[in-house]
């Protein structure tokens, strides 16, 4: 709509300038050269400072109409892998692997994005579950000082919530490409649960209770400030490619980063289709505790601007 208004205003101004110029030229000597400034001086005052030359049209197309708000729903299919090793949680003295030890599979992760001007809120929920037998564990799994895998199966489940708030600021804004930097805050919350036949052990691994059904759960949450940079380029009027990386190095405490690259196709004014690849990695170390989590895989989604 804004482009149509600009074009309509420009056409009207050109028409008025043309009529005024013709009248002025008729009143002057035929051999006198009429310059553009003289013609412009005869434009009615009501149009002064209201006419602008049409902006140069590159390949932006549908993206020229930057609507302030958008919502996006994605189908994210990541390869999920997590490992943890603490004083009270281990597998044969080493890392407890969610896939290798607990039998987790790759579950789809719904994702929702809300954007208003420079502000973007991104939420991902990853749910996983596993089921392994005692022979596989070999009495090697300890969770919160409970040794599992004595007999029967051991069940586990995990829920990971990822919430990111970004504020985007332009660095370079050209006709067909741009570069932005962003800052924000990312919140991560994980809750896990293990249940099955087991018994309590002391710090040396010695049995100190009878074998019975036991259930233990662990959870943690952490906010992480982030910085990032990204770029985009228009391939054709309805297609834009982009890539960005955000994160924070934590030195000896680990690191966190979120990398995404994809394509945004906008066939009509308000509707868009998004495809791409995303990788989220968290590594944390504190005292004798270590945790690693990685999500990596493709996504596809739809968006609506209003």
N, C-alpha and C positions, 0 to 999 in steps of 0.2 A: 504494500500500500504506500509506503514512504517513497519508493522509487517512482510509482505512478504519479504521486503528487508533485515530485520534483520535476519530472518530465512535462507534466501538464503546465506547471508554472513557467518553465523555461520556454515552451512553445508559445504560451500566451505573451510572454515578454518579447520574444522574437517577432511575433506578429505586430505588436504595438510599435516596436522600434522600427519595423519595416514601413508601416503606414506613416509614422512621424517623419522618417527619413525621406520618403517619397514627397511628402508635402513640403518639407524644407528644401529639397533639391529643386522642386518646381519653382520656388520663389527666388532662387539664386541664378546667377549667370550660368549658361550652359557650359562655358569653358572653365568655371570655378570648380575646383576639386573639393568635395565634401568629405571631411575626415570623420572617423568613428566617434570622436569626442563630441563634435558638433551634433551628431545624430543623437547620441546618448543624452545630451542636454535638453532635448525636446521630448524625452519620455516623461509622462505625467508623474508628479511627485508621489502619487499614491503607490507607485511601483518601486520607488527608490529603496534600495537595500533589501528588496524582497526577492529579486531574481538571482539565481545562482546557476552557474554552468553545470550541466549534468556531470555526475561523477563518472570517472573512467570505468567502463565495464570490462572486467577481466573474465575469470572463469568462476567466480563465486556463485552465480546463479541463485539458487534457493537460499544460500547462506547469507545473501545480502540482507535478508529480513531477520535481523537478530532479535528474536523474541525474548523477553526477560526471564521466563520461567520454563522449566522442562522437567519431565519425569521420565524415568527409564527403568525397565524391568529386564533383567538378564537371566539367561540360563547358563550358569557357569559349571563346567565339568572338569574340575581340577584333579590332578594326581596328588593325593593326600599322603603325607608322610610326617610322622612326629616321633621323637625319641626323648626319653627323660631318664635321668639317673640322679638320685639323691641319697642321703644317708639312710632313708627309710624305704626307698623304692629302687629296685634293681632286678635284673634278670641274669642269673649266674654271675653276679658281681659287676655286671656292666649295664649298658643302656637297655631300657625297656622300649622296644620298638612297637609302635601301634600296629604296623602292618606285619612285621616278621614275628613278633612275640604274641600279640593279642589277636591277630587274624583280621585286622580291619581291611575293608575294601575301599574302592574309590567311589564315594557318593557324590551326587550332584549337589551344588550349592546355589540356592536362590540368592540373587543380588538385586538391590533396589537403590536407585540413585535419584536424588532430588537436587535440582540446581536452580538458584535464583541469582541472576546477574553474576557476580564474581564468587558467590558462595556455593559450595557443593558438598552434599552430605551423602556418603556411600556406606551401605550396610550389607554385610555378607554373613550368612549362617551356614556352618558346616556341621553336619551330624554324621557320626560314624558309629559302627557297632561291630563287635567281633565275638567269636565263639571258638575256643580251642580245647582240646582234651588233655587229660593228665599226662599221657604219654609224650605229647608234644612239648609240654612245659618241663617235664622231668623234675618236678619239685624245685624248679629254679626261680620262680616268680615270687618276689616279695613286694608287697604294697602296704605301706604304713605299718610295718612290722608284722604283717600277716603273710605266712607262706602259703601260696595257692598251688593247686595241681596235685594234691594228695590223692584224690580219686574223683571221678566224674569230670564234667566239663566246667570250664571257667568262662563266664560271660563278662563282657565289658562294653561300655558305651562312652561316647565322648561328644561334647557340644562345644563348638568354638564360635564365638561371636566377634565380628570385626566391624568397627564403626570409625569412619574417618571424616573429619571436617576439614575442607580445604578452602583457602582464599587465593584466587588467581590474580596475578598482576602482569600486564604486558611488558615485554622488553622491546620487541620488534614487531611492528604491525605493518605489513606491506600488502599490496593488492592480492597476491596469490599465496602468501605464506606468512607465518608469524612464529615468534618465540615468547614463551611465558615463563615466569617463575612463580612458585606457589609455596605457601607455608600453612601449617595447620596443626591439628592434634589428632592422634589416632589412639583409640581405646581398644584393647584386646582382653577378652574374658574367656577362660576355658574352664570347663567342669567335666571331670571324668569319674566313672564308677566301675568297680570290679566286684563280682560276687561269685561264690562257689564254695566248695569244701576247702578248709584250711585250718591252720593253727597259728597261735602267736609265737613269735621268736624273740629272743633278746638281741642285743647289738652284735653278738657273736654268731647269730644264726641258730642258737640252741632252742629246742622246743620248750615252751613254758606253759602251754595250755592244751586241753584235749582238742581233737579234731572235730570240727562242727561247721555249720554253714556260717560264712562270714561275708560281710559286705563293707567295703570301704570306698570312700569318695575323696577326691582331691579337687581343689579349685584355686584359681588365681586370676587376678585382673591387674592390668597395668596401663596407664596412659603414657604415650610417647609423643613428644613434639617432633614435627617433621619439616624438612625442607625439600624442595624439588625443582626440577626444570623440565619443560616439555616444548615440543614444536609441532606444527601442523602445516600442511600444504594442500592446496586444491588441485586435484588431478583433472577434474572436469566439473562442469557447472553443478552437478548433483553429488559429487563424490569428493570426500576429504580424507586424507591419511593423517594419522597423528601418532606420537609416541611420547612417553613421559616416564621419569623415574623420580621416586621420592624415598626418603629414608633418613636414617640417623646412625652414624657409627658410634658405638658405645665403648670403644677401646677394649680393655681387658674384660669388660662386662658383656661383650658380644656385639651384635649389630641387628639392624632392622631395615629392610628395603621392600619397596613395592614398585614393580616394573610393569608397564602396560603399553601395548602397541595395537593399532587396529585401523579399521575403515569405518567411516560414517557415510551412509548413503541416504540422501534426502530426495525422494522422487516427487513429493508434493510439499507444500509450504509448511505444514505443521507436523508431518509424520517422518520418522527416520528409522533406519535399520542399522544396527551396529554389530560388527564381528571383529574378533581379535584374539589376542593371547595375553595372559596375565600371570605373573609370578610374584608371590608374597613369601618372604622368608624371614624368620625370626630365630635368632640364636642368643641365648642368655646364659651367663655364668656368674654364680655367686657362691663363694666359699667352696663347698664340695658338691654343689648342685649344678646340674647342667640340663638345659632343655633346648631342643631344636624342633622347629615346625616349618613345613614348606607346603605351599599350595601352588601348583603350576598346571596350566591347561588352557584350552580354548573357551571362548564364550560367544554367545549370540544373544541379541536383545532387540527390543523395539523402544522407541522414544516418541514422546509427544510434546510439542512446544506450544505454549499459550501465554 
